[in-house]
Amino acid sequence: MSYQDLKEQAYHANMQLPKLNLVLFTFGNVSAADQKQGLFAIKPSGVPYAELTPDHMVIVDFDGQTVEGKLRPSSDTKTHAVLYKNWADIAGIVHTHSTYATAWAQAQMPIPIYGTTHADHLTVDIPCAPPMEDEMIKGNYEHETGFQIINHFNKLGLNHQEVEMILVGNHAPFTWGKTAEKAVYNSAVLEAVAQMAILTQQISLQAPRLKDSLIKKHFERKHGSDAYYGQK
């Protein structure tokens, strides 16, 4: 994949964030990766979405070093780099500070699986990694954030191919996917599910979790071997 192709992918994915009301001002970024080359394109730091063009995207390697581009890459670049380097089957990452998902992150709480909208996309609570230890914060913060995500998945025994989203405690959400477009989709789903869960708890703190039979039915009708949702 050429640098220009990567830049175009990253640009178009980034431009979806304000359209989907997932970002305010410059509060977010999307990257698009070429795993074979060990490179990704990412939004430049602090540039308003209205001013972005494909040529503004910065090409970076999986060590977080700029390969091509005149602008400074996103401050979250090293987090993206760690995830790409360790999860070789993903090619898109999104980080936002979307309102409802970030509220759950600030509460340091995973999002319970209350309804079938949640179960259409995954079968477990959306995980929330704990706040980072002080020594990690003082060190290479963005680099350590990537390992904070990976380590929490390992602790919970989760598969990043099945659960393509996480909240980072006191921080905000990250999502990923096989393409930048899928990572944006996951970010929008996460925000919608986060909002529904907050409203559910406002109605009743005793709201029951979705029962296992419904979780299984709704997930498998979209993702199982006998899936029948959508068109062939």
TORKOL-4160 file (C-alpha; in steps of 0.2 Angstrom, whole numbers, padded with zeros to 4 digits, m for minus):
232
<pt num="1" X="0000" Y="0000" Z="0000"/>
<pt num="2" X="0007" Y="0017" Z="m0005"/>
<pt num="3" X="0009" Y="0031" Z="0008"/>
<pt num="4" X="m0005" Y="0041" Z="m0002"/>
<pt num="5" X="m0017" Y="0026" Z="0000"/>
<pt num="6" X="m0013" Y="0026" Z="0019"/>
<pt num="7" X="m0016" Y="0044" Z="0020"/>
<pt num="8" X="m0032" Y="0044" Z="0011"/>
<pt num="9" X="m0039" Y="0030" Z="0022"/>
<pt num="10" X="m0034" Y="0039" Z="0038"/>
<pt num="11" X="m0041" Y="0056" Z="0032"/>
<pt num="12" X="m0058" Y="0049" Z="0027"/>
<pt num="13" X="m0059" Y="0039" Z="0044"/>
<pt num="14" X="m0054" Y="0054" Z="0054"/>
<pt num="15" X="m0067" Y="0065" Z="0045"/>
<pt num="16" X="m0081" Y="0053" Z="0051"/>
<pt num="17" X="m0078" Y="0057" Z="0069"/>
<pt num="18" X="m0085" Y="0074" Z="0069"/>
<pt num="19" X="m0099" Y="0068" Z="0058"/>
<pt num="20" X="m0104" Y="0055" Z="0070"/>
<pt num="21" X="m0102" Y="0067" Z="0085"/>
<pt num="22" X="m0088" Y="0057" Z="0092"/>
<pt num="23" X="m0076" Y="0072" Z="0094"/>
<pt num="24" X="m0076" Y="0090" Z="0100"/>
<pt num="25" X="m0063" Y="0102" Z="0093"/>
<pt num="26" X="m0047" Y="0091" Z="0091"/>
<pt num="27" X="m0051" Y="0078" Z="0104"/>
<pt num="28" X="m0048" Y="0062" Z="0095"/>
<pt num="29" X="m0038" Y="0053" Z="0081"/>
<pt num="30" X="m0039" Y="0039" Z="0069"/>
<pt num="31" X="m0024" Y="0029" Z="0061"/>
<pt num="32" X="m0024" Y="0017" Z="0046"/>
<pt num="33" X="m0010" Y="0004" Z="0046"/>
<pt num="34" X="m0001" Y="m0007" Z="0033"/>
<pt num="35" X="0005" Y="m0022" Z="0044"/>
<pt num="36" X="0016" Y="m0029" Z="0030"/>
<pt num="37" X="0026" Y="m0012" Z="0029"/>
<pt num="38" X="0025" Y="m0009" Z="0048"/>
<pt num="39" X="0018" Y="0008" Z="0045"/>
<pt num="40" X="0003" Y="0018" Z="0048"/>
<pt num="41" X="m0005" Y="0035" Z="0044"/>
<pt num="42" X="m0012" Y="0046" Z="0058"/>
<pt num="43" X="m0020" Y="0063" Z="0061"/>
<pt num="44" X="m0007" Y="0077" Z="0065"/>
<pt num="45" X="m0008" Y="0084" Z="0083"/>
<pt num="46" X="m0020" Y="0098" Z="0087"/>
<pt num="47" X="m0026" Y="0102" Z="0069"/>
<pt num="48" X="m0044" Y="0105" Z="0068"/>
<pt num="49" X="m0054" Y="0093" Z="0058"/>
<pt num="50" X="m0061" Y="0107" Z="0047"/>
<pt num="51" X="m0043" Y="0111" Z="0041"/>
<pt num="52" X="m0037" Y="0093" Z="0038"/>
<pt num="53" X="m0032" Y="0086" Z="0021"/>
<pt num="54" X="m0025" Y="0069" Z="0016"/>
<pt num="55" X="m0008" Y="0077" Z="0014"/>
<pt num="56" X="m0008" Y="0082" Z="0033"/>
<pt num="57" X="m0008" Y="0064" Z="0038"/>
<pt num="58" X="0008" Y="0058" Z="0045"/>
<pt num="59" X="0016" Y="0042" Z="0041"/>
<pt num="60" X="0024" Y="0033" Z="0056"/>
<pt num="61" X="0032" Y="0017" Z="0059"/>
<pt num="62" X="0028" Y="0004" Z="0073"/>
<pt num="63" X="0041" Y="0011" Z="0084"/>
<pt num="64" X="0032" Y="0028" Z="0084"/>
<pt num="65" X="0045" Y="0037" Z="0073"/>
<pt num="66" X="0039" Y="0048" Z="0059"/>
<pt num="67" X="0044" Y="0042" Z="0042"/>
<pt num="68" X="0035" Y="0055" Z="0031"/>
<pt num="69" X="0026" Y="0071" Z="0035"/>
<pt num="70" X="0030" Y="0089" Z="0040"/>
<pt num="71" X="0018" Y="0090" Z="0055"/>
<pt num="72" X="0019" Y="0082" Z="0072"/>
<pt num="73" X="0009" Y="0066" Z="0073"/>
<pt num="74" X="m0005" Y="0064" Z="0086"/>
<pt num="75" X="0001" Y="0064" Z="0104"/>
<pt num="76" X="m0007" Y="0046" Z="0105"/>
<pt num="77" X="0004" Y="0040" Z="0091"/>
<pt num="78" X="0015" Y="0029" Z="0103"/>
<pt num="79" X="m0001" Y="0020" Z="0110"/>
<pt num="80" X="m0006" Y="0016" Z="0092"/>
<pt num="81" X="0011" Y="0010" Z="0088"/>
<pt num="82" X="0011" Y="m0002" Z="0103"/>
<pt num="83" X="m0006" Y="m0010" Z="0098"/>
<pt num="84" X="m0001" Y="m0012" Z="0080"/>
<pt num="85" X="0016" Y="m0020" Z="0084"/>
<pt num="86" X="0008" Y="m0032" Z="0096"/>
<pt num="87" X="m0009" Y="m0036" Z="0087"/>
<pt num="88" X="m0003" Y="m0040" Z="0070"/>
<pt num="89" X="m0021" Y="m0043" Z="0063"/>
<pt num="90" X="m0028" Y="m0025" Z="0066"/>
<pt num="91" X="m0026" Y="m0011" Z="0053"/>
<pt num="92" X="m0036" Y="0003" Z="0061"/>
<pt num="93" X="m0037" Y="0012" Z="0078"/>
<pt num="94" X="m0048" Y="0026" Z="0085"/>
<pt num="95" X="m0046" Y="0036" Z="0100"/>
<pt num="96" X="m0060" Y="0048" Z="0105"/>
<pt num="97" X="m0066" Y="0057" Z="0121"/>
<pt num="98" X="m0084" Y="0054" Z="0116"/>
<pt num="99" X="m0095" Y="0060" Z="0130"/>
<pt num="100" X="m0104" Y="0044" Z="0136"/>
<pt num="101" X="m0090" Y="0032" Z="0134"/>
<pt num="102" X="m0078" Y="0044" Z="0143"/>
<pt num="103" X="m0090" Y="0046" Z="0157"/>
<pt num="104" X="m0089" Y="0027" Z="0160"/>
<pt num="105" X="m0070" Y="0028" Z="0159"/>
<pt num="106" X="m0070" Y="0042" Z="0172"/>
<pt num="107" X="m0080" Y="0032" Z="0183"/>
<pt num="108" X="m0067" Y="0018" Z="0181"/>
<pt num="109" X="m0082" Y="0006" Z="0177"/>
<pt num="110" X="m0084" Y="m0007" Z="0163"/>
<pt num="111" X="m0101" Y="m0005" Z="0153"/>
<pt num="112" X="m0113" Y="m0019" Z="0158"/>
<pt num="113" X="m0121" Y="m0029" Z="0145"/>
<pt num="114" X="m0139" Y="m0024" Z="0148"/>
<pt num="115" X="m0147" Y="m0026" Z="0131"/>
<pt num="116" X="m0147" Y="m0034" Z="0113"/>
<pt num="117" X="m0139" Y="m0019" Z="0105"/>
<pt num="118" X="m0124" Y="m0023" Z="0116"/>
<pt num="119" X="m0125" Y="m0041" Z="0112"/>
<pt num="120" X="m0126" Y="m0038" Z="0093"/>
<pt num="121" X="m0108" Y="m0033" Z="0094"/>
<pt num="122" X="m0100" Y="m0043" Z="0109"/>
<pt num="123" X="m0104" Y="m0055" Z="0122"/>
<pt num="124" X="m0096" Y="m0047" Z="0137"/>
<pt num="125" X="m0096" Y="m0031" Z="0147"/>
<pt num="126" X="m0085" Y="m0017" Z="0138"/>
<pt num="127" X="m0069" Y="m0018" Z="0149"/>
<pt num="128" X="m0062" Y="m0003" Z="0158"/>
<pt num="129" X="m0043" Y="m0004" Z="0161"/>
<pt num="130" X="m0038" Y="0003" Z="0178"/>
<pt num="131" X="m0029" Y="0020" Z="0179"/>
<pt num="132" X="m0011" Y="0019" Z="0176"/>
<pt num="133" X="0002" Y="0017" Z="0190"/>
<pt num="134" X="0012" Y="0033" Z="0194"/>
<pt num="135" X="0029" Y="0026" Z="0188"/>
<pt num="136" X="0021" Y="0022" Z="0171"/>
<pt num="137" X="0013" Y="0040" Z="0170"/>
<pt num="138" X="0030" Y="0048" Z="0174"/>
<pt num="139" X="0039" Y="0037" Z="0161"/>
<pt num="140" X="0034" Y="0035" Z="0142"/>
<pt num="141" X="0016" Y="0039" Z="0145"/>
<pt num="142" X="0008" Y="0036" Z="0128"/>
<pt num="143" X="0019" Y="0020" Z="0125"/>
<pt num="144" X="0013" Y="0013" Z="0142"/>
<pt num="145" X="m0005" Y="0016" Z="0138"/>
<pt num="146" X="m0004" Y="0004" Z="0124"/>
<pt num="147" X="0003" Y="m0009" Z="0136"/>
<pt num="148" X="m0010" Y="m0004" Z="0149"/>
<pt num="149" X="m0023" Y="m0010" Z="0136"/>
<pt num="150" X="m0014" Y="m0026" Z="0131"/>
<pt num="151" X="m0011" Y="m0031" Z="0149"/>
<pt num="152" X="m0029" Y="m0028" Z="0154"/>
<pt num="153" X="m0035" Y="m0039" Z="0140"/>
<pt num="154" X="m0023" Y="m0053" Z="0145"/>
<pt num="155" X="m0028" Y="m0051" Z="0163"/>
<pt num="156" X="m0046" Y="m0054" Z="0158"/>
<pt num="157" X="m0043" Y="m0067" Z="0146"/>
<pt num="158" X="m0051" Y="m0057" Z="0132"/>
<pt num="159" X="m0047" Y="m0059" Z="0113"/>
<pt num="160" X="m0044" Y="m0042" Z="0105"/>
<pt num="161" X="m0052" Y="m0050" Z="0089"/>
<pt num="162" X="m0068" Y="m0053" Z="0098"/>
<pt num="163" X="m0069" Y="m0037" Z="0109"/>
<pt num="164" X="m0063" Y="m0023" Z="0098"/>
<pt num="165" X="m0065" Y="m0009" Z="0111"/>
<pt num="166" X="m0059" Y="m0004" Z="0129"/>
<pt num="167" X="m0061" Y="0011" Z="0141"/>
<pt num="168" X="m0045" Y="0017" Z="0149"/>
<pt num="169" X="m0049" Y="0022" Z="0167"/>
<pt num="170" X="m0050" Y="0041" Z="0170"/>
<pt num="171" X="m0045" Y="0043" Z="0152"/>
<pt num="172" X="m0056" Y="0038" Z="0137"/>
<pt num="173" X="m0060" Y="0025" Z="0124"/>
<pt num="174" X="m0050" Y="0016" Z="0111"/>
<pt num="175" X="m0057" Y="0005" Z="0098"/>
<pt num="176" X="m0049" Y="m0005" Z="0083"/>
<pt num="177" X="m0053" Y="m0016" Z="0069"/>
<pt num="178" X="m0046" Y="m0024" Z="0053"/>
<pt num="179" X="m0048" Y="m0007" Z="0044"/>
<pt num="180" X="m0049" Y="0011" Z="0050"/>
<pt num="181" X="m0067" Y="0011" Z="0044"/>
<pt num="182" X="m0072" Y="m0004" Z="0056"/>
<pt num="183" X="m0063" Y="0005" Z="0070"/>
<pt num="184" X="m0073" Y="0020" Z="0067"/>
<pt num="185" X="m0089" Y="0009" Z="0067"/>
<pt num="186" X="m0084" Y="0002" Z="0083"/>
<pt num="187" X="m0081" Y="0019" Z="0091"/>
<pt num="188" X="m0099" Y="0024" Z="0086"/>
<pt num="189" X="m0106" Y="0008" Z="0093"/>
<pt num="190" X="m0097" Y="0010" Z="0109"/>
<pt num="191" X="m0103" Y="0027" Z="0112"/>
<pt num="192" X="m0121" Y="0022" Z="0108"/>
<pt num="193" X="m0120" Y="0007" Z="0120"/>
<pt num="194" X="m0112" Y="0018" Z="0133"/>
<pt num="195" X="m0127" Y="0031" Z="0132"/>
<pt num="196" X="m0140" Y="0017" Z="0133"/>
<pt num="197" X="m0131" Y="0010" Z="0148"/>
<pt num="198" X="m0131" Y="0026" Z="0157"/>
<pt num="199" X="m0149" Y="0029" Z="0154"/>
<pt num="200" X="m0154" Y="0012" Z="0159"/>
<pt num="201" X="m0145" Y="0015" Z="0176"/>
<pt num="202" X="m0154" Y="0031" Z="0178"/>
<pt num="203" X="m0171" Y="0022" Z="0176"/>
<pt num="204" X="m0166" Y="0008" Z="0188"/>
<pt num="205" X="m0150" Y="0004" Z="0197"/>
<pt num="206" X="m0157" Y="m0013" Z="0199"/>
<pt num="207" X="m0159" Y="m0016" Z="0180"/>
<pt num="208" X="m0154" Y="m0034" Z="0176"/>
<pt num="209" X="m0140" Y="m0039" Z="0165"/>
<pt num="210" X="m0146" Y="m0047" Z="0148"/>
<pt num="211" X="m0148" Y="m0066" Z="0151"/>
<pt num="212" X="m0136" Y="m0078" Z="0142"/>
<pt num="213" X="m0149" Y="m0085" Z="0130"/>
<pt num="214" X="m0152" Y="m0068" Z="0123"/>
<pt num="215" X="m0134" Y="m0063" Z="0122"/>
<pt num="216" X="m0130" Y="m0080" Z="0113"/>
<pt num="217" X="m0145" Y="m0077" Z="0101"/>
<pt num="218" X="m0141" Y="m0059" Z="0096"/>
<pt num="219" X="m0122" Y="m0062" Z="0094"/>
<pt num="220" X="m0123" Y="m0078" Z="0084"/>
<pt num="221" X="m0137" Y="m0071" Z="0072"/>
<pt num="222" X="m0124" Y="m0058" Z="0066"/>
<pt num="223" X="m0107" Y="m0067" Z="0069"/>
<pt num="224" X="m0110" Y="m0086" Z="0071"/>
<pt num="225" X="m0108" Y="m0099" Z="0058"/>
<pt num="226" X="m0126" Y="m0099" Z="0055"/>
<pt num="227" X="m0128" Y="m0080" Z="0055"/>
<pt num="228" X="m0143" Y="m0074" Z="0045"/>
<pt num="229" X="m0143" Y="m0055" Z="0049"/>
<pt num="230" X="m0140" Y="m0044" Z="0033"/>
<pt num="231" X="m0138" Y="m0050" Z="0015"/>
<pt num="232" X="m0127" Y="m0064" Z="0008"/>
